[in-house]
Amino acid sequence: MTEEQVRRAYVSRAAEYTARLGSIADMHELDLQRISAWAEPISGPILDAGCGPGQWTDFLHRHGAEISGIDLVPEFVETARLRFPDVSFAKGSLQALEVADGSLQGILAWYSLIHFSPEELPSILAELARVLAPQGRLLVGFFDGKAGESFSHAVTTAYFHSVAEMSGLLRDAGFDVFDVETRQDPGSRPHAALSAIRR
């Protein structure tokens, strides 16, 4: 899917999405633990890449992280700024980040890559690698399943990615994966999270 198609799909349901999934109280306790533990050793700027309505950005900000958020959907950015005025949010594309080479120490890409097919991911991951400093940390959350299999996500078409596939794509983009989590919660699609370091 094109970014414009994804943007339009989320624009039409941004308020509904925020109401259902825009609060940290709605997030899984294991995700809270994983994301806070991932960010804790990072000293320096972190980008929440695809921040949605900003709940994870604010969560890490309140835990002391130097973090900002970007999202493709203007409605999400406006909502995040209203809800969390102490945090910086901007409209932006993962395909062309307005960030200097090697200037970040961390990137959180929590379910923000799910609308990209396996063929589209290499250029996205290369862009994330470009803006991360050597030894910078990346955390990716996604739906675990058969690599490249599409499904009807609540908002618009999304893709499953296997751990092996995502790990290989990250290695090819210049990352070393150092931690893998998979989980199957009742009533939810299988979850995976990969932590990686920029070589």
Secondary structure as UniProt FT lines:
FT   HELIX           3..11
FT   TURN            12..13
FT   HELIX           14..21
FT   HELIX           24..26
FT   HELIX           29..39
FT   TURN            40..41
FT   STRAND          45..49
FT   TURN            52..53
FT   HELIX           55..62
FT   TURN            63..64
FT   STRAND          66..71
FT   HELIX           74..83
FT   TURN            85..86
FT   STRAND          88..91
FT   TURN            94..95
FT   TURN            101..102
FT   STRAND          104..110
FT   TURN            114..115
FT   TURN            118..120
FT   HELIX           121..131
FT   STRAND          132..144
FT   TURN            147..148
FT   STRAND          150..152
FT   STRAND          157..159
FT   HELIX           163..172
FT   TURN            173..174
FT   STRAND          175..183
FT   TURN            186..187
FT   STRAND          191..198
//
